[in-house]
């Protein structure tokens, strides 16, 4: 998603049309996109972990009772 903004930012930077405030705003938007992406990746990883934990909860009682031995 960041790659959509980067060419526009570079073009405006080369034309000296960006004020310091605009540069700060752009940097802030990039940070927000990075944080959102990291949170999305974390939530997907967290879902997989919780699914595995649920599966373990189903299987572990059988191992404790010696069902598979």
N, CA, C and O atoms as a Tripos MOL2 file, in Angstrom:
@<TRIPOS>MOLECULE
protein
  276   275    69     0     0
PROTEIN
NO_CHARGES

@<TRIPOS>ATOM
      1 N           0.8210   -1.1910    0.0000 N.3       1 UNK1
      2 CA          0.0000    0.0000    0.0000 C.3       1 UNK1
      3 C           0.8700    1.2620    0.0000 C.2       1 UNK1
      4 O           0.5090    2.2720   -0.6050 O.2       1 UNK1
      5 N           1.9910    1.1960    0.6670 N.am      2 UNK2
      6 CA          2.8840    2.3560    0.7290 C.3       2 UNK2
      7 C           3.3990    2.7090   -0.6510 C.2       2 UNK2
      8 O           3.6290    3.8790   -0.9570 O.2       2 UNK2
      9 N           3.5800    1.6990   -1.4790 N.am      3 UNK3
     10 CA          4.1630    1.9430   -2.8080 C.3       3 UNK3
     11 C           3.2580    2.7960   -3.6670 C.2       3 UNK3
     12 O           3.7150    3.3600   -4.6610 O.2       3 UNK3
     13 N           1.9890    2.9070   -3.3170 N.am      4 UNK4
     14 CA          1.0930    3.7810   -4.0660 C.3       4 UNK4
     15 C           1.4020    5.2500   -3.7980 C.2       4 UNK4
     16 O           1.2730    6.0850   -4.6930 O.2       4 UNK4
     17 N           1.8100    5.5680   -2.5720 N.am      5 UNK5
     18 CA          2.0700    6.9530   -2.1990 C.3       5 UNK5
     19 C           3.4810    7.4030   -2.5360 C.2       5 UNK5
     20 O           3.7190    8.5880   -2.7700 O.2       5 UNK5
     21 N           4.4060    6.4720   -2.5610 N.am      6 UNK6
     22 CA          5.8160    6.8230   -2.7000 C.3       6 UNK6
     23 C           6.1460    7.5770   -3.9810 C.2       6 UNK6
     24 O           6.8410    8.5900   -3.8960 O.2       6 UNK6
     25 N           5.6960    7.1520   -5.1720 N.am      7 UNK7
     26 CA          6.0370    7.9090   -6.3890 C.3       7 UNK7
     27 C           5.5180    9.3450   -6.3520 C.2       7 UNK7
     28 O           6.2170   10.2640   -6.7800 O.2       7 UNK7
     29 N           4.3020    9.5480   -5.8470 N.am      8 UNK8
     30 CA          3.7480   10.9050   -5.7410 C.3       8 UNK8
     31 C           4.5910   11.7470   -4.7970 C.2       8 UNK8
     32 O           4.8780   12.9130   -5.0700 O.2       8 UNK8
     33 N           4.9820   11.1410   -3.6880 N.am      9 UNK9
     34 CA          5.7860   11.8590   -2.7020 C.3       9 UNK9
     35 C           7.1250   12.2790   -3.2920 C.2       9 UNK9
     36 O           7.5590   13.4150   -3.1020 O.2       9 UNK9
     37 N           7.7810   11.3670   -4.0070 N.am     10 UNK10
     38 CA          9.0890   11.6710   -4.5970 C.3      10 UNK10
     39 C           8.9540   12.7540   -5.6580 C.2      10 UNK10
     40 O           9.7830   13.6620   -5.7250 O.2      10 UNK10
     41 N           7.9130   12.6690   -6.4920 N.am     11 UNK11
     42 CA          7.7120   13.6850   -7.5320 C.3      11 UNK11
     43 C           7.4910   15.0590   -6.9160 C.2      11 UNK11
     44 O           8.0570   16.0490   -7.3790 O.2      11 UNK11
     45 N           6.6700   15.1220   -5.8740 N.am     12 UNK12
     46 CA          6.4140   16.4120   -5.2270 C.3      12 UNK12
     47 C           7.6500   16.9200   -4.5060 C.2      12 UNK12
     48 O           7.8850   18.1270   -4.4370 O.2      12 UNK12
     49 N           8.4380   16.0000   -3.9700 N.am     13 UNK13
     50 CA          9.6640   16.3940   -3.2850 C.3      13 UNK13
     51 C          10.6590   16.9850   -4.2690 C.2      13 UNK13
     52 O          11.3190   17.9790   -3.9650 O.2      13 UNK13
     53 N          10.7730   16.3730   -5.4600 N.am     14 UNK14
     54 CA         11.6930   16.8790   -6.4780 C.3      14 UNK14
     55 C          11.2480   18.2360   -7.0090 C.2      14 UNK14
     56 O          12.0870   19.0400   -7.4160 O.2      14 UNK14
     57 N           9.9670   18.5010   -7.0120 N.am     15 UNK15
     58 CA          9.4550   19.7890   -7.4930 C.3      15 UNK15
     59 C           9.4390   20.8410   -6.3870 C.2      15 UNK15
     60 O           9.0190   21.9750   -6.6160 O.2      15 UNK15
     61 N           9.8910   20.4760   -5.1980 N.am     16 UNK16
     62 CA          9.9070   21.3730   -4.0320 C.3      16 UNK16
     63 C           8.5170   21.9060   -3.6960 C.2      16 UNK16
     64 O           8.3650   23.0730   -3.3330 O.2      16 UNK16
     65 N           7.5230   21.0630   -3.8150 N.am     17 UNK17
     66 CA          6.1580   21.4960   -3.5140 C.3      17 UNK17
     67 C           5.6990   21.0220   -2.1470 C.2      17 UNK17
     68 O           4.5540   21.2570   -1.7600 O.2      17 UNK17
     69 N           6.5660   20.3670   -1.4250 N.am     18 UNK18
     70 CA          6.1620   19.8630   -0.1140 C.3      18 UNK18
     71 C           6.6840   20.7630    0.9910 C.2      18 UNK18
     72 O           7.8760   21.0620    1.0550 O.2      18 UNK18
     73 N           5.7940   21.1840    1.8440 N.am     19 UNK19
     74 CA          6.2010   21.9360    3.0250 C.3      19 UNK19
     75 C           6.6550   20.9490    4.0950 C.2      19 UNK19
     76 O           6.3460   19.7610    4.0110 O.2      19 UNK19
     77 N           7.3800   21.4270    5.0950 N.am     20 UNK20
     78 CA          7.7760   20.5190    6.1940 C.3      20 UNK20
     79 C           6.5670   19.8350    6.8480 C.2      20 UNK20
     80 O           6.6450   18.6740    7.2500 O.2      20 UNK20
     81 N           5.4550   20.5670    6.9470 N.am     21 UNK21
     82 CA          4.2420   19.9770    7.5350 C.3      21 UNK21
     83 C           3.7180   18.8400    6.6640 C.2      21 UNK21
     84 O           3.2850   17.8090    7.1780 O.2      21 UNK21
     85 N           3.7570   19.0290    5.3440 N.am     22 UNK22
     86 CA          3.2900   17.9780    4.4350 C.3      22 UNK22
     87 C           4.1830   16.7450    4.5370 C.2      22 UNK22
     88 O           3.6970   15.6150    4.4830 O.2      22 UNK22
     89 N           5.4860   16.9640    4.6850 N.am     23 UNK23
     90 CA          6.4170   15.8360    4.8320 C.3      23 UNK23
     91 C           6.1140   15.0740    6.1170 C.2      23 UNK23
     92 O           6.1080   13.8430    6.1300 O.2      23 UNK23
     93 N           5.8610   15.8200    7.2100 N.am     24 UNK24
     94 CA          5.5210   15.1670    8.4810 C.3      24 UNK24
     95 C           4.2190   14.3780    8.3590 C.2      24 UNK24
     96 O           4.1130   13.2600    8.8650 O.2      24 UNK24
     97 N           3.2290   14.9660    7.6830 N.am     25 UNK25
     98 CA          1.9500   14.2670    7.5050 C.3      25 UNK25
     99 C           2.1370   12.9860    6.7090 C.2      25 UNK25
    100 O           1.5520   11.9520    7.0320 O.2      25 UNK25
    101 N           2.9600   13.0610    5.6610 N.am     26 UNK26
    102 CA          3.1990   11.8870    4.8330 C.3      26 UNK26
    103 C           3.9040   10.8000    5.6430 C.2      26 UNK26
    104 O           3.5530    9.6230    5.5630 O.2      26 UNK26
    105 N           4.9050   11.2150    6.4250 N.am     27 UNK27
    106 CA          5.6280   10.2560    7.2620 C.3      27 UNK27
    107 C           4.6760    9.6040    8.2640 C.2      27 UNK27
    108 O           4.7670    8.4060    8.5360 O.2      27 UNK27
    109 N           3.7640   10.4060    8.8080 N.am     28 UNK28
    110 CA          2.7800    9.8810    9.7600 C.3      28 UNK28
    111 C           1.8750    8.8480    9.0830 C.2      28 UNK28
    112 O           1.5770    7.8070    9.6670 O.2      28 UNK28
    113 N           1.4370    9.1390    7.8430 N.am     29 UNK29
    114 CA          0.5870    8.1870    7.1160 C.3      29 UNK29
    115 C           1.3270    6.8810    6.8570 C.2      29 UNK29
    116 O           0.7550    5.7990    6.9900 O.2      29 UNK29
    117 N           2.6050    6.9850    6.4860 N.am     30 UNK30
    118 CA          3.3960    5.7680    6.2480 C.3      30 UNK30
    119 C           3.4710    4.9360    7.5240 C.2      30 UNK30
    120 O           3.2940    3.7190    7.4880 O.2      30 UNK30
    121 N           3.7370    5.5990    8.6550 N.am     31 UNK31
    122 CA          3.8240    4.8660    9.9220 C.3      31 UNK31
    123 C           2.5010    4.1870   10.2550 C.2      31 UNK31
    124 O           2.4850    3.0540   10.7360 O.2      31 UNK31
    125 N           1.3890    4.8790   10.0000 N.am     32 UNK32
    126 CA          0.0770    4.2810   10.2740 C.3      32 UNK32
    127 C          -0.1340    3.0460    9.4090 C.2      32 UNK32
    128 O          -0.6240    2.0250    9.8920 O.2      32 UNK32
    129 N           0.2390    3.1360    8.1090 N.am     33 UNK33
    130 CA          0.0770    1.9730    7.2340 C.3      33 UNK33
    131 C           0.9390    0.8110    7.6980 C.2      33 UNK33
    132 O           0.4940   -0.3370    7.6780 O.2      33 UNK33
    133 N           2.1780    1.0980    8.1210 N.am     34 UNK34
    134 CA          3.0670    0.0330    8.5920 C.3      34 UNK34
    135 C           2.4830   -0.6190    9.8450 C.2      34 UNK34
    136 O           2.4790   -1.8440    9.9640 O.2      34 UNK34
    137 N           1.9930    0.1940   10.7750 N.am     35 UNK35
    138 CA          1.4220   -0.3420   12.0150 C.3      35 UNK35
    139 C           0.1760   -1.1750   11.7130 C.2      35 UNK35
    140 O          -0.0130   -2.2460   12.2900 O.2      35 UNK35
    141 N          -0.6830   -0.6770   10.7950 N.am     36 UNK36
    142 CA         -1.8810   -1.4450   10.4340 C.3      36 UNK36
    143 C          -1.4980   -2.7880    9.8300 C.2      36 UNK36
    144 O          -2.1060   -3.8130   10.1400 O.2      36 UNK36
    145 N          -0.4820   -2.7780    8.9620 N.am     37 UNK37
    146 CA         -0.0470   -4.0240    8.3300 C.3      37 UNK37
    147 C           0.4900   -4.9970    9.3730 C.2      37 UNK37
    148 O           0.1860   -6.1900    9.3350 O.2      37 UNK37
    149 N           1.3000   -4.4730   10.3150 N.am     38 UNK38
    150 CA          1.8450   -5.3390   11.3620 C.3      38 UNK38
    151 C           0.7260   -5.9050   12.2420 C.2      38 UNK38
    152 O           0.7640   -7.0730   12.6280 O.2      38 UNK38
    153 N          -0.2590   -5.0800   12.5500 N.am     39 UNK39
    154 CA         -1.3820   -5.5670   13.3590 C.3      39 UNK39
    155 C          -2.1780   -6.6330   12.6150 C.2      39 UNK39
    156 O          -2.6310   -7.6120   13.2090 O.2      39 UNK39
    157 N          -2.3440   -6.4340   11.3020 N.am     40 UNK40
    158 CA         -3.0630   -7.4220   10.4970 C.3      40 UNK40
    159 C          -2.3080   -8.7460   10.4850 C.2      40 UNK40
    160 O          -2.9070   -9.8090   10.6480 O.2      40 UNK40
    161 N          -0.9750   -8.6780   10.2870 N.am     41 UNK41
    162 CA         -0.1680   -9.9030   10.2900 C.3      41 UNK41
    163 C          -0.2450  -10.5830   11.6580 C.2      41 UNK41
    164 O          -0.3650  -11.8050   11.7470 O.2      41 UNK41
    165 N          -0.1740   -9.7750   12.7240 N.am     42 UNK42
    166 CA         -0.2380  -10.3290   14.0730 C.3      42 UNK42
    167 C          -1.5830  -11.0040   14.3230 C.2      42 UNK42
    168 O          -1.6450  -12.0730   14.9290 O.2      42 UNK42
    169 N          -2.6660  -10.3680   13.8490 N.am     43 UNK43
    170 CA         -3.9910  -10.9580   14.0820 C.3      43 UNK43
    171 C          -4.1360  -12.2800   13.3340 C.2      43 UNK43
    172 O          -4.7430  -13.2220   13.8430 O.2      43 UNK43
    173 N          -3.5700  -12.3490   12.1100 N.am     44 UNK44
    174 CA         -3.6260  -13.6250   11.3790 C.3      44 UNK44
    175 C          -2.8240  -14.6880   12.1180 C.2      44 UNK44
    176 O          -3.2780  -15.8260   12.2460 O.2      44 UNK44
    177 N          -1.6310  -14.3300   12.6080 N.am     45 UNK45
    178 CA         -0.8030  -15.2760   13.3620 C.3      45 UNK45
    179 C          -1.5190  -15.6940   14.6410 C.2      45 UNK45
    180 O          -1.5060  -16.8650   15.0190 O.2      45 UNK45
    181 N          -2.1340  -14.7330   15.2910 N.am     46 UNK46
    182 CA         -2.8370  -15.0040   16.5390 C.3      46 UNK46
    183 C          -4.0110  -15.9550   16.3160 C.2      46 UNK46
    184 O          -4.2870  -16.8090   17.1590 O.2      46 UNK46
    185 N          -4.7060  -15.8110   15.1810 N.am     47 UNK47
    186 CA         -5.8060  -16.7290   14.8650 C.3      47 UNK47
    187 C          -5.2910  -18.1530   14.7130 C.2      47 UNK47
    188 O          -5.9050  -19.0960   15.2120 O.2      47 UNK47
    189 N          -4.1570  -18.3090   14.0180 N.am     48 UNK48
    190 CA         -3.5860  -19.6420   13.8170 C.3      48 UNK48
    191 C          -3.1940  -20.2440   15.1580 C.2      48 UNK48
    192 O          -3.4510  -21.4210   15.4120 O.2      48 UNK48
    193 N          -2.5700  -19.4380   16.0190 N.am     49 UNK49
    194 CA         -2.1620  -19.9310   17.3400 C.3      49 UNK49
    195 C          -3.3900  -20.3610   18.1400 C.2      49 UNK49
    196 O          -3.3870  -21.4240   18.7610 O.2      49 UNK49
    197 N          -4.4410  -19.5370   18.1250 N.am     50 UNK50
    198 CA         -5.6290  -19.8970   18.9140 C.3      50 UNK50
    199 C          -6.3020  -21.1550   18.3590 C.2      50 UNK50
    200 O          -6.8380  -21.9590   19.1210 O.2      50 UNK50
    201 N          -6.2750  -21.3280   17.0260 N.am     51 UNK51
    202 CA         -6.8310  -22.5600   16.4540 C.3      51 UNK51
    203 C          -6.0250  -23.7720   16.9070 C.2      51 UNK51
    204 O          -6.5940  -24.8130   17.2340 O.2      51 UNK51
    205 N          -4.6900  -23.6360   16.9270 N.am     52 UNK52
    206 CA         -3.8490  -24.7480   17.3740 C.3      52 UNK52
    207 C          -4.0820  -25.0540   18.8450 C.2      52 UNK52
    208 O          -4.1010  -26.2190   19.2430 O.2      52 UNK52
    209 N          -4.2590  -24.0140   19.6550 N.am     53 UNK53
    210 CA         -4.5250  -24.2240   21.0820 C.3      53 UNK53
    211 C          -5.8530  -24.9560   21.2580 C.2      53 UNK53
    212 O          -5.9640  -25.8580   22.0880 O.2      53 UNK53
    213 N          -6.8580  -24.5660   20.4750 N.am     54 UNK54
    214 CA         -8.1540  -25.2630   20.5570 C.3      54 UNK54
    215 C          -8.0130  -26.7320   20.1890 C.2      54 UNK54
    216 O          -8.6130  -27.5950   20.8300 O.2      54 UNK54
    217 N          -7.2250  -27.0200   19.1630 N.am     55 UNK55
    218 CA         -7.0130  -28.4210   18.7690 C.3      55 UNK55
    219 C          -6.2970  -29.1930   19.8670 C.2      55 UNK55
    220 O          -6.6310  -30.3430   20.1530 O.2      55 UNK55
    221 N          -5.3010  -28.5420   20.4840 N.am     56 UNK56
    222 CA         -4.5810  -29.2140   21.5700 C.3      56 UNK56
    223 C          -5.5060  -29.5060   22.7440 C.2      56 UNK56
    224 O          -5.3980  -30.5570   23.3760 O.2      56 UNK56
    225 N          -6.4200  -28.5760   23.0380 N.am     57 UNK57
    226 CA         -7.3630  -28.8040   24.1330 C.3      57 UNK57
    227 C          -8.2360  -30.0180   23.8690 C.2      57 UNK57
    228 O          -8.6370  -30.7170   24.7990 O.2      57 UNK57
    229 N          -8.5300  -30.2700   22.5960 N.am     58 UNK58
    230 CA         -9.3450  -31.4380   22.2680 C.3      58 UNK58
    231 C          -8.5520  -32.7340   22.3870 C.2      58 UNK58
    232 O          -9.0990  -33.7620   22.7890 O.2      58 UNK58
    233 N          -7.2570  -32.6910   22.0390 N.am     59 UNK59
    234 CA         -6.4610  -33.9160   21.9400 C.3      59 UNK59
    235 C          -5.7590  -34.2640   23.2470 C.2      59 UNK59
    236 O          -5.6080  -35.4420   23.5680 O.2      59 UNK59
    237 N          -5.3280  -33.2600   24.0030 N.am     60 UNK60
    238 CA         -4.5190  -33.5190   25.1990 C.3      60 UNK60
    239 C          -5.1850  -34.4150   26.2440 C.2      60 UNK60
    240 O          -4.4930  -35.2440   26.8360 O.2      60 UNK60
    241 N          -6.4820  -34.2960   26.5020 N.am     61 UNK61
    242 CA         -7.0680  -35.2070   27.5110 C.3      61 UNK61
    243 C          -6.8840  -36.6830   27.1660 C.2      61 UNK61
    244 O          -6.7190  -37.5090   28.0640 O.2      61 UNK61
    245 N          -6.9110  -37.0240   25.8770 N.am     62 UNK62
    246 CA         -6.7080  -38.4220   25.4790 C.3      62 UNK62
    247 C          -5.2910  -38.8800   25.7950 C.2      62 UNK62
    248 O          -5.0810  -40.0160   26.2220 O.2      62 UNK62
    249 N          -4.3110  -37.9890   25.5830 N.am     63 UNK63
    250 CA         -2.9230  -38.3560   25.8950 C.3      63 UNK63
    251 C          -2.7410  -38.5220   27.4000 C.2      63 UNK63
    252 O          -2.0190  -39.4160   27.8430 O.2      63 UNK63
    253 N          -3.3880  -37.6720   28.1860 N.am     64 UNK64
    254 CA         -3.2410  -37.7560   29.6390 C.3      64 UNK64
    255 C          -3.8090  -39.0680   30.1770 C.2      64 UNK64
    256 O          -3.2590  -39.6450   31.1150 O.2      64 UNK64
    257 N          -4.8770  -39.5280   29.6010 N.am     65 UNK65
    258 CA         -5.5120  -40.7580   30.0830 C.3      65 UNK65
    259 C          -4.8560  -42.0060   29.5090 C.2      65 UNK65
    260 O          -5.2330  -43.1230   29.8620 O.2      65 UNK65
    261 N          -3.8840  -41.8260   28.6350 N.am     66 UNK66
    262 CA         -3.2210  -42.9790   28.0530 C.3      66 UNK66
    263 C          -4.0100  -43.6170   26.9320 C.2      66 UNK66
    264 O          -3.8330  -44.8000   26.6390 O.2      66 UNK66
    265 N          -4.8740  -42.8500   26.3060 N.am     67 UNK67
    266 CA         -5.7390  -43.3870   25.2620 C.3      67 UNK67
    267 C          -4.9450  -43.8730   24.0510 C.2      67 UNK67
    268 O          -5.3260  -44.8500   23.4060 O.2      67 UNK67
    269 N          -3.8310  -43.1840   23.7400 N.am     68 UNK68
    270 CA         -3.0630  -43.5350   22.5510 C.3      68 UNK68
    271 C          -1.9000  -44.4690   22.8480 C.2      68 UNK68
    272 O          -1.1260  -44.7980   21.9500 O.2      68 UNK68
    273 N          -1.7680  -44.9040   24.1130 N.am     69 UNK69
    274 CA         -0.6140  -45.7610   24.4350 C.3      69 UNK69
    275 C          -1.0290  -47.2040   24.5130 C.2      69 UNK69
    276 O          -0.1970  -48.0730   24.7730 O.2      69 UNK69
@<TRIPOS>BOND
     1     1     2 1
     2     2     3 1
     3     3     4 2
     4     3     5 am
     5     5     6 1
     6     6     7 1
     7     7     8 2
     8     7     9 am
     9     9    10 1
    10    10    11 1
    11    11    12 2
    12    11    13 am
    13    13    14 1
    14    14    15 1
    15    15    16 2
    16    15    17 am
    17    17    18 1
    18    18    19 1
    19    19    20 2
    20    19    21 am
    21    21    22 1
    22    22    23 1
    23    23    24 2
    24    23    25 am
    25    25    26 1
    26    26    27 1
    27    27    28 2
    28    27    29 am
    29    29    30 1
    30    30    31 1
    31    31    32 2
    32    31    33 am
    33    33    34 1
    34    34    35 1
    35    35    36 2
    36    35    37 am
    37    37    38 1
    38    38    39 1
    39    39    40 2
    40    39    41 am
    41    41    42 1
    42    42    43 1
    43    43    44 2
    44    43    45 am
    45    45    46 1
    46    46    47 1
    47    47    48 2
    48    47    49 am
    49    49    50 1
    50    50    51 1
    51    51    52 2
    52    51    53 am
    53    53    54 1
    54    54    55 1
    55    55    56 2
    56    55    57 am
    57    57    58 1
    58    58    59 1
    59    59    60 2
    60    59    61 am
    61    61    62 1
    62    62    63 1
    63    63    64 2
    64    63    65 am
    65    65    66 1
    66    66    67 1
    67    67    68 2
    68    67    69 am
    69    69    70 1
    70    70    71 1
    71    71    72 2
    72    71    73 am
    73    73    74 1
    74    74    75 1
    75    75    76 2
    76    75    77 am
    77    77    78 1
    78    78    79 1
    79    79    80 2
    80    79    81 am
    81    81    82 1
    82    82    83 1
    83    83    84 2
    84    83    85 am
    85    85    86 1
    86    86    87 1
    87    87    88 2
    88    87    89 am
    89    89    90 1
    90    90    91 1
    91    91    92 2
    92    91    93 am
    93    93    94 1
    94    94    95 1
    95    95    96 2
    96    95    97 am
    97    97    98 1
    98    98    99 1
    99    99   100 2
   100    99   101 am
   101   101   102 1
   102   102   103 1
   103   103   104 2
   104   103   105 am
   105   105   106 1
   106   106   107 1
   107   107   108 2
   108   107   109 am
   109   109   110 1
   110   110   111 1
   111   111   112 2
   112   111   113 am
   113   113   114 1
   114   114   115 1
   115   115   116 2
   116   115   117 am
   117   117   118 1
   118   118   119 1
   119   119   120 2
   120   119   121 am
   121   121   122 1
   122   122   123 1
   123   123   124 2
   124   123   125 am
   125   125   126 1
   126   126   127 1
   127   127   128 2
   128   127   129 am
   129   129   130 1
   130   130   131 1
   131   131   132 2
   132   131   133 am
   133   133   134 1
   134   134   135 1
   135   135   136 2
   136   135   137 am
   137   137   138 1
   138   138   139 1
   139   139   140 2
   140   139   141 am
   141   141   142 1
   142   142   143 1
   143   143   144 2
   144   143   145 am
   145   145   146 1
   146   146   147 1
   147   147   148 2
   148   147   149 am
   149   149   150 1
   150   150   151 1
   151   151   152 2
   152   151   153 am
   153   153   154 1
   154   154   155 1
   155   155   156 2
   156   155   157 am
   157   157   158 1
   158   158   159 1
   159   159   160 2
   160   159   161 am
   161   161   162 1
   162   162   163 1
   163   163   164 2
   164   163   165 am
   165   165   166 1
   166   166   167 1
   167   167   168 2
   168   167   169 am
   169   169   170 1
   170   170   171 1
   171   171   172 2
   172   171   173 am
   173   173   174 1
   174   174   175 1
   175   175   176 2
   176   175   177 am
   177   177   178 1
   178   178   179 1
   179   179   180 2
   180   179   181 am
   181   181   182 1
   182   182   183 1
   183   183   184 2
   184   183   185 am
   185   185   186 1
   186   186   187 1
   187   187   188 2
   188   187   189 am
   189   189   190 1
   190   190   191 1
   191   191   192 2
   192   191   193 am
   193   193   194 1
   194   194   195 1
   195   195   196 2
   196   195   197 am
   197   197   198 1
   198   198   199 1
   199   199   200 2
   200   199   201 am
   201   201   202 1
   202   202   203 1
   203   203   204 2
   204   203   205 am
   205   205   206 1
   206   206   207 1
   207   207   208 2
   208   207   209 am
   209   209   210 1
   210   210   211 1
   211   211   212 2
   212   211   213 am
   213   213   214 1
   214   214   215 1
   215   215   216 2
   216   215   217 am
   217   217   218 1
   218   218   219 1
   219   219   220 2
   220   219   221 am
   221   221   222 1
   222   222   223 1
   223   223   224 2
   224   223   225 am
   225   225   226 1
   226   226   227 1
   227   227   228 2
   228   227   229 am
   229   229   230 1
   230   230   231 1
   231   231   232 2
   232   231   233 am
   233   233   234 1
   234   234   235 1
   235   235   236 2
   236   235   237 am
   237   237   238 1
   238   238   239 1
   239   239   240 2
   240   239   241 am
   241   241   242 1
   242   242   243 1
   243   243   244 2
   244   243   245 am
   245   245   246 1
   246   246   247 1
   247   247   248 2
   248   247   249 am
   249   249   250 1
   250   250   251 1
   251   251   252 2
   252   251   253 am
   253   253   254 1
   254   254   255 1
   255   255   256 2
   256   255   257 am
   257   257   258 1
   258   258   259 1
   259   259   260 2
   260   259   261 am
   261   261   262 1
   262   262   263 1
   263   263   264 2
   264   263   265 am
   265   265   266 1
   266   266   267 1
   267   267   268 2
   268   267   269 am
   269   269   270 1
   270   270   271 1
   271   271   272 2
   272   271   273 am
   273   273   274 1
   274   274   275 1
   275   275   276 2
@<TRIPOS>SUBSTRUCTURE
     1 UNK1         2 RESIDUE 1 A UNK
     2 UNK2         6 RESIDUE 1 A UNK
     3 UNK3        10 RESIDUE 1 A UNK
     4 UNK4        14 RESIDUE 1 A UNK
     5 UNK5        18 RESIDUE 1 A UNK
     6 UNK6        22 RESIDUE 1 A UNK
     7 UNK7        26 RESIDUE 1 A UNK
     8 UNK8        30 RESIDUE 1 A UNK
     9 UNK9        34 RESIDUE 1 A UNK
    10 UNK10       38 RESIDUE 1 A UNK
    11 UNK11       42 RESIDUE 1 A UNK
    12 UNK12       46 RESIDUE 1 A UNK
    13 UNK13       50 RESIDUE 1 A UNK
    14 UNK14       54 RESIDUE 1 A UNK
    15 UNK15       58 RESIDUE 1 A UNK
    16 UNK16       62 RESIDUE 1 A UNK
    17 UNK17       66 RESIDUE 1 A UNK
    18 UNK18       70 RESIDUE 1 A UNK
    19 UNK19       74 RESIDUE 1 A UNK
    20 UNK20       78 RESIDUE 1 A UNK
    21 UNK21       82 RESIDUE 1 A UNK
    22 UNK22       86 RESIDUE 1 A UNK
    23 UNK23       90 RESIDUE 1 A UNK
    24 UNK24       94 RESIDUE 1 A UNK
    25 UNK25       98 RESIDUE 1 A UNK
    26 UNK26      102 RESIDUE 1 A UNK
    27 UNK27      106 RESIDUE 1 A UNK
    28 UNK28      110 RESIDUE 1 A UNK
    29 UNK29      114 RESIDUE 1 A UNK
    30 UNK30      118 RESIDUE 1 A UNK
    31 UNK31      122 RESIDUE 1 A UNK
    32 UNK32      126 RESIDUE 1 A UNK
    33 UNK33      130 RESIDUE 1 A UNK
    34 UNK34      134 RESIDUE 1 A UNK
    35 UNK35      138 RESIDUE 1 A UNK
    36 UNK36      142 RESIDUE 1 A UNK
    37 UNK37      146 RESIDUE 1 A UNK
    38 UNK38      150 RESIDUE 1 A UNK
    39 UNK39      154 RESIDUE 1 A UNK
    40 UNK40      158 RESIDUE 1 A UNK
    41 UNK41      162 RESIDUE 1 A UNK
    42 UNK42      166 RESIDUE 1 A UNK
    43 UNK43      170 RESIDUE 1 A UNK
    44 UNK44      174 RESIDUE 1 A UNK
    45 UNK45      178 RESIDUE 1 A UNK
    46 UNK46      182 RESIDUE 1 A UNK
    47 UNK47      186 RESIDUE 1 A UNK
    48 UNK48      190 RESIDUE 1 A UNK
    49 UNK49      194 RESIDUE 1 A UNK
    50 UNK50      198 RESIDUE 1 A UNK
    51 UNK51      202 RESIDUE 1 A UNK
    52 UNK52      206 RESIDUE 1 A UNK
    53 UNK53      210 RESIDUE 1 A UNK
    54 UNK54      214 RESIDUE 1 A UNK
    55 UNK55      218 RESIDUE 1 A UNK
    56 UNK56      222 RESIDUE 1 A UNK
    57 UNK57      226 RESIDUE 1 A UNK
    58 UNK58      230 RESIDUE 1 A UNK
    59 UNK59      234 RESIDUE 1 A UNK
    60 UNK60      238 RESIDUE 1 A UNK
    61 UNK61      242 RESIDUE 1 A UNK
    62 UNK62      246 RESIDUE 1 A UNK
    63 UNK63      250 RESIDUE 1 A UNK
    64 UNK64      254 RESIDUE 1 A UNK
    65 UNK65      258 RESIDUE 1 A UNK
    66 UNK66      262 RESIDUE 1 A UNK
    67 UNK67      266 RESIDUE 1 A UNK
    68 UNK68      270 RESIDUE 1 A UNK
    69 UNK69      274 RESIDUE 1 A UNK
